[in-house]
Each structure stands twice: as structure tokens, then as C-alpha cells.
Amino acid sequence: MVAVNVIRGAIGKSKALETCLAGRTIDATEAERCGLVFRVVPLASLFDEPIRIASVIASMSLPTTRMIKETVHRAFETPLAEGIQV
């Protein structure tokens, strides 16, 4: 059930139904296009790329990263009409 809720939110009801009912798998390119994954990297970079991204984030100030995370989380939890009244 959790997986269905994740793909439902990311790819929409129609594509989720088609994928689940047909037992179809989604390859990396389609997963990126649909928003299921953030980025597709070559297999050779599979371990290096997350380390690189983590290093960039770790180089930022802690208060800045906390503020960014809080802002993004709040934006996704707030209805659009309420969010644009700020």
C-alpha cells in the first residue's frame, strides 16, 4: 500500500493504475521523467554522486539548511491559496 501511495502522488492515478494493473516496470529514464527519482546517474557514479551532493549540503551553514528544509516542508503542507497570501 505504501508503494502505491508514493507512486500515486508522483505519477498520478492513471499511470499508477496502468503500472500496477499491467504489472509493468518503470525504467530509470521514465522514473526520472515522471518525478519518481530526482536524478539518474551512470552506474559508475552511483556511490560518488550522493557523496558529492551530501558534501555540498554539508558545506552550507546549519541554520541555512534547517531554514531551507523547514520552508520546503511547510510549502508542501500548506494549501496553495494560503501559501500565496504570505
DORO-228893 format. One record per residue: residue in one letter; chain; residue number from 1; x, y, z of N, C-alpha, C, O in turn. Coordinates in steps of 0.001 Angstrom, whole numbers, plus 500000, padded with zeros to 6 digits. Layout:
A/A/NUM/X/Y/Z/X/Y/Z/X/Y/Z/X/Y/Z
...
This chain:
M/A/1/500813/498803/500000/500000/500000/500000/500853/501257/500000/500515/502237/499336
V/A/2/501961/501237/500741/502834/502411/500802/503368/502748/499421/503373/503913/499021
A/A/3/503820/501732/498688/504365/501976/497356/503320/502593/496439/503645/503487/495658
V/A/4/502090/502145/496513/501028/502701/495680/500801/504163/496038/500610/504986/495142
N/A/5/500816/504509/497318/500640/505904/497712/501780/506773/497214/501563/507923/496832
V/A/6/502984/506241/497215/504135/507006/496729/504000/507260/495236/504142/508398/494790
I/A/7/503726/506209/494449/503649/506429/493007/502396/507218/492629/502411/507963/491649
R/A/8/501328/507068/493384/500110/507827/493092/500393/509317/493146/499980/510071/492265
G/A/9/501104/509737/494191/501420/511148/494334/502411/511638/493303/502376/512806/492914
A/A/10/503286/510772/492857/504339/511183/491932/503903/511111/490475/504224/512007/489693
I/A/11/503181/510070/490098/502888/509882/488668/501412/510008/488317/501058/509968/487139
G/A/12/500562/510156/489294/499145/510314/489006/498395/508996/488969/498983/507919/488865
K/A/13/497094/509113/489056/496221/507940/489165/496259/507051/487927/496369/505831/488049
S/A/14/496170/507643/486739/496108/506844/485505/497367/506016/485305/497292/504816/485041
K/A/15/498529/506659/485429/499781/505936/485225/499996/504920/486341/500533/503841/486089
A/A/16/499586/505244/487582/499703/504292/488692/498839/503062/488420/499281/501933/488635
L/A/17/497606/503277/487948/496724/502148/487626/497310/501293/486511/497353/500067/486619
E/A/18/497754/501933/485454/498322/501184/484336/499532/500375/484791/499659/499198/484455
T/A/19/500410/501000/485548/501624/500331/486004/501300/499151/486909/501852/498063/486740
C/A/20/500412/499365/487863/500075/498307/488818/499254/497191/488180/499552/496014/488384
L/A/21/498227/497543/487412/497347/496523/486822/498063/495695/485754/497836/494490/485643
A/A/22/498917/496338/484980/499618/495628/483913/500896/494961/484420/501542/494215/483684
G/A/23/501257/495226/485668/502488/494651/486203/503711/495171/485477/504727/494486/485362
R/A/24/503594/496404/484985/504665/496998/484187/505725/497618/485089/505398/498248/486095
T/A/25/506966/497445/484737/508036/498089/485491/508370/499433/484845/508116/499653/483661
I/A/26/508928/500300/485629/509317/501619/485142/510840/501679/485159/511461/501469/486201
D/A/27/511444/501967/484001/512902/502049/483964/513374/503395/484526/512560/504275/484805
A/A/28/514664/503544/484685/515235/504731/485321/514896/506007/484571/514597/507025/485196
T/A/29/514936/505977/483259/514649/507169/482467/513209/507620/482658/512947/508809/482841
E/A/30/512279/506677/482616/510868/507019/482822/510618/507465/484254/509832/508382/484489
A/A/31/511279/506825/485214/511127/507215/486621/511578/508649/486836/510949/509392/487590
E/A/32/512659/509042/486181/513125/510432/486289/512137/511380/485627/511816/512430/486183
R/A/33/511654/511017/484441/510701/511858/483711/509407/512047/484495/508806/513121/484456
C/A/34/508977/511002/485208/507731/511060/485984/507906/511714/487352/506922/512018/488027
G/A/35/509131/511928/487754/509366/512527/489063/509476/511528/490197/509440/511915/491365
L/A/36/509611/510245/489874/509791/509237/490923/511189/509269/491505/511388/508941/492674
V/A/37/512155/509661/490696/513527/509808/491172/514004/511202/490796/513550/511790/489814
F/A/38/514918/511709/491587/515432/513058/491377/516384/513121/490201/516324/514048/489393
R/A/39/517260/512137/490106/518281/512154/489063/518721/510734/488758/518775/509886/489649
V/A/40/519034/510480/487494/519590/509199/487079/521063/509439/486777/521418/510356/486037
V/A/41/521907/508604/487358/523355/508746/487148/523906/507441/486590/523319/506376/486783
P/A/42/525030/507529/485903/525655/506297/485401/526039/505390/486566/526338/505868/487661
L/A/43/526029/504101/486331/526355/503124/487362/527718/503414/488007/527899/503211/489207
A/A/44/528655/503884/487211/529991/504181/487738/529968/505307/488771/530872/505399/489602
S/A/45/528940/506167/488727/528827/507302/489662/527831/507044/490784/527535/507939/491577
L/A/46/527317/505827/490850/526232/505526/491777/526568/505844/493225/525691/506284/493969
F/A/47/527793/505638/493642/528182/505918/495024/528822/507295/495172/528701/507921/496225
D/A/48/529498/507769/494138/530176/509067/494208/529207/510246/494197/529417/511224/494914
E/A/49/528157/510164/493397/527224/511295/493260/526507/511641/494566/526452/512820/494915
P/A/50/525956/510675/495304/525328/511045/496586/526332/511650/497571/525983/512551/498334
I/A/51/527560/511167/497556/528598/511728/498432/528874/513173/498031/529025/514039/498893
R/A/52/528939/513436/496736/529174/514800/496245/528057/515732/496687/528319/516833/497172
I/A/53/526799/515292/496521/525655/516118/496914/525658/516343/498420/525416/517458/498882
A/A/54/525929/515302/499180/525980/515431/500641/527077/516402/501061/526899/517157/502017
S/A/55/528192/516394/500369/529290/517313/500678/528888/518763/500427/529232/519653/501203
V/A/56/528161/518992/499343/527681/520346/499052/526747/520813/500161/526875/521930/500662
I/A/57/525805/519951/500541/524856/520307/501604/525592/520525/502920/525295/521475/503644
A/A/58/526549/519655/503239/527289/519760/504495/528141/521019/504558/528465/521494/505647
S/A/59/528505/521563/503407/529327/522775/503393/528512/524025/503693/529085/525082/503959
M/A/60/527192/523926/503655/526326/525070/503951/526192/525223/505466/526432/524283/506223
S/A/61/525812/526401/505883/525640/526611/507317/524421/525832/507809/523431/525695/507091
L/A/62/524502/525332/509021/523417/524546/509596/522120/525344/509695/521070/524812/509337
P/A/63/522137/526598/510164/520883/527365/510206/520256/527541/508816/519033/527527/508674
T/A/64/521097/527705/507804/520575/527859/506438/519901/526577/505962/518798/526626/505418
T/A/65/520550/525432/506161/519947/524181/505713/518664/523888/506478/517700/523392/505896
R/A/66/518638/524186/507768/517405/523984/508547/516279/524867/508029/515141/524415/507905
M/A/67/516592/526130/507724/515578/527049/507234/515028/526581/505878/513821/526617/505642
I/A/68/515926/526146/505000/515501/525671/503685/514594/524452/503832/513528/524395/503219
K/A/69/515013/523474/504644/514202/522267/504841/512833/522611/505419/511815/522095/504958
E/A/70/512806/523478/506424/511540/523855/507044/510628/524563/506045/509425/524307/506009
T/A/71/511199/525447/505241/510416/526187/504252/509818/525251/503212/508641/525374/502873
V/A/72/510616/524319/502703/510123/523394/501678/509064/522463/502267/508028/522236/501643
H/A/73/509312/521922/503458/508316/521044/504090/507002/521799/504325/505921/521274/504055
R/A/74/507102/523007/504818/505900/523805/505081/505148/524114/503792/503918/524091/503770
A/A/75/505879/524402/502719/505244/524708/501433/504433/523523/500923/503368/523707/500333
F/A/76/504929/522311/501146/504210/521131/500679/503031/520770/501567/502149/520016/501154
E/A/77/503007/521297/502775/501913/521002/503707/500844/522094/503720/499787/521921/504326
T/A/78/501109/523202/503064/500206/524345/503073/499434/524406/501755/500032/524279/500687
P/A/79/498120/524597/501818/497369/524763/500579/497893/525971/499790/498310/526964/500386
L/A/80/497873/525889/498472/498430/526930/497623/497822/528300/497923/498551/529285/498037
A/A/81/496509/528374/498051/495843/529659/498299/496364/530301/499584/496560/531514/499645
E/A/82/496583/529490/500591/497107/530016/501857/498568/530406/501708/498994/531409/502282
G/A/83/499332/529652/500965/500759/529924/500805/501050/531202/500054/502041/531871/500346
I/A/84/500208/531563/499086/500477/532775/498309/499998/534044/498992/500237/535143/498490
Q/A/85/499324/533911/500135/498881/535084/500885/499972/535644/501778/499768/536671/502426
V/A/86/501113/534998/501825/502204/535441/502705/502742/536769/502282/503663/537291/502911
